[in-house]
């Protein structure tokens, strides 16, 4: 990643964007559009087509036609695999373009977006390409004279609704396994970050994905998202986003065709530092980035820091120093540690939750100010709060911003109680030099992910998903394929 490479792309004009339906780009039937504003400087980059009911209908029909025609669903697995590999190659060939486009759209610091967006999306397509011809059926151990076959089949039409943080990475986590399993897809990116996914869709066509197998409807959640969620011919709805929208989607499924709904929702993840942690300096550095990277807009962010009282003051001091040293600035500068907050709405929500925490008695140790390193943009200094009580809203509710709530604990039992004391269960971290304690904590914490002596970085080989109100179903790993397959039994009398 070179600054000159990024500078050459940062001012490229971006054309107004259309919808992708059956391999053709076009406007919404209503002709309506939405402006795309860059959080870097508040300027308008282009417009998105605002899909409505009629566009969603056309996209779902196109997906269904392609599925029933078998152009993808019945293509020889070895051939499907080649197409997915070619998509990965094309993402890599357009790495810089995709990374810069995404950052202009949502403000993630380029150092992070470079790896986490095109880098990880290419790896995800390659991973699932390798799976295509390894989805074996089974022969059941039935009595003499009978044969029980268990087929694994693609389900049909998958609707994927994704958020504005890491759109390429999260989009790929859904599109790649759904396609590997032989389904057709209708993708609904977030209205706050659609551009890199629209570009990815064109790269998929260029790589030979047949028309209609991947369709993209941009627009608002209330219109395009809701129409997909309520559609009678969508078989699976796979979603990453907020809890309140997750609830609406379950309701929409119940009130329409009972489509399967997989939810990857938010969290208030505990990051727990014991006094016997092997390297407190390293723990402070990694823990700070575990909450503050991408301005805290990371679903697994370690937003609650639980520190054993014996090292509390020393550790919080170290972490505060790290936070104060992070440079918030232009996300397209390769030396920036933390980029922009993705939208004015999100920035004002962050500020509101911070003010509310202070009103409830939390103490601001550092940060929290709105700054403007680039005129017109949205930026916020990382905030560290202590004197946080477990019943305060800041200890229980997701901010999805650069705000860390610190709480002390005395022993392991109290750490577990605090860790499990919210409605969420997405991620967590444990810092300890004791192998036994690490394993005890892994078992005791109610979360889909427990980091030990690190925070962040699990790769595509392991699942990511929550328990409790962080959702159900997992993205990533071979397990994600199961979401997009149906089991069919053939019971044969011989
Ligand atoms: P959001 O729920 O507001 O929006 C997500 C998507 O849902 C967008 O595409 C939006 O247009 C759409 N949507 C909104 N209203 C809808 C409706 N009524 N019907 C159908 N679709 C609708 O979430 P966001 O603000 O984009 O993302 C932030 C949230 O996502 C946070 O809570 C974060 O924790 C969560 N998240 C979770 C994970 C994970 O893997 N668990 C990963 C990233 C983000």
Boltz pocket constraint, residues with backbone or C-beta under 6 A from the ligand:
constraints:
  - pocket:
      binder: B
      contacts: [[A, 161], [A, 162], [A, 163], [A, 164], [A, 165], [A, 170], [A, 188], [A, 189], [A, 190], [A, 191], [A, 219], [A, 220], [A, 221], [A, 222], [A, 224], [A, 225], [A, 226], [A, 229], [A, 240], [A, 241], [A, 242], [A, 243], [A, 245], [A, 246], [A, 248], [A, 264], [A, 265], [A, 266], [A, 267], [A, 298], [A, 299], [A, 300], [A, 398], [A, 400], [A, 426], [A, 464], [A, 466], [A, 470], [A, 471]]
      max_distance: 6.0
